[in-house]
Amino acid sequence: MSEERWGKRFEQRLEAKYGVEQCDEEGHVYDISPFGLFLSGDRFYLPGTKLKVKIKLDNGSRVEFEGYVCWGKAQERPDWFDRGAGMGIRVSRFIEGELFYQDYVQQLSPTHKKRTPLLR
């Protein structure tokens, strides 16, 4: 799977809501990249399913997008903390907060240079 991923992934733990028509399922994002994320939650969807996803970033910004399940692993046991279970979601279209999302991911990069104000 890792050879099919695009871009660097950064470990995070963010609250998420998701679903097919409405965002009525709850879950968490455990890693994030410029093009997608890993989502684990109350409900598992098969690869190819189009989902709506809402996440709240650490800085308080809200992001909403549509994406497709690229791969998934269902829970092997009825344990809410089966960390390996979840879905890889590829972002297809941002509905709200695209700039917040991309800026957030960029700030997670170790090569990100902090902007310093210009002196006048």
N, C-alpha and C positions, 0 to 999 in steps of 0.2 A: 504493500500500500504506500509506503513512504516515497517510493520512486515516482508515484503519480501525483504527489502533492506539489503545489506551486507555492513558492515563498517560504520564508522562515515562520515557524509557529512559536508563540510565546505563551507560557503557562499562566493562566489566570483562573479566577473563580468568580464568575459574574452570574447574577440572577437572570433567568430568561423565562419568557412565556412564548409558547409556540402552538401551532395547529394548522390544519389544512384550510379551513374557511375562517376560523377565528383563533385567536391566541388564547385558548382556554386550558392548555396543559402547562404545568410548571416544571422547570428544570434548571440546570446550571451549565454554563459554558466553562470548559476546563482548559481549553487552549484556543488561541485566536491567531489569525493571520490576515494579511490584506485581502485575501480572496475567499475566506471561509472560516469555519470554526468547528470544534468538537462539542456536541451537545448531548448531555445525558439528562434524562428526565422521566416523568411518570409514564410516558407512552413512547413506544418504538414504532417507527414507520419504515417501510421497505425502501430500498434504493429506487430512485426515479420519482419518488413522491415530491410534489411541490409543497413547500411549507411557508407559512408566514412566521417570522420570528421577531420578537421584541426583546431587547436587552437594555439593561441600565448599566452604564459604565461607572467606574470608580469615581469619576469626577462629577457624577450626577447627570450627565448627558444621557438622553434617550435615543436609541437607534431602532429603526424598524426596517426590515427588508424581506424580500422573498428569496428563497433559495431552494436548491434541490438536494435531496439526500443522495450522496454519492456512494456511501458505504455505511454499513451498520453492523452492530453486534448486539444481539438480544441478551438479556440477563440469563445467566446459566443457573442462578439460584434466586429464590425470592428474598433477596437482601437488598435493601435500598441503597447500600453503598457498594455496589459492584462497579468499581471505578472503570473497568474496561468496557462496560456496556454503554452503548450510546450510538450516535450517528455523526458522520462527517458531513457537514452542510457546506455546499458551494453557493456563495452569494450570486444571485442572478440579477437582482434589481433592488436598489435602495428606495424605500418609500419616504423615510425621514432620517436625518442625521448622518448622511454619508461622510461629510467633512469631519464630523466629530469622530466617527469610526476610524477613518484613515489617519487622522492626527493621533488618535489614541494608540493605534498599532505602531505608528512611526515612533512615538515616544517610548515604546517598550523596547525598541531596538537598541542594543548596546553601542551601535555606531551613530546613534542620534546625537547631534550636536545641539546643545541648548542655545537658544537664541539669546543674544545679549542686546540690550537696547543701544541704539546709536547715541554717542555723546555729541552734544552740540556746543 
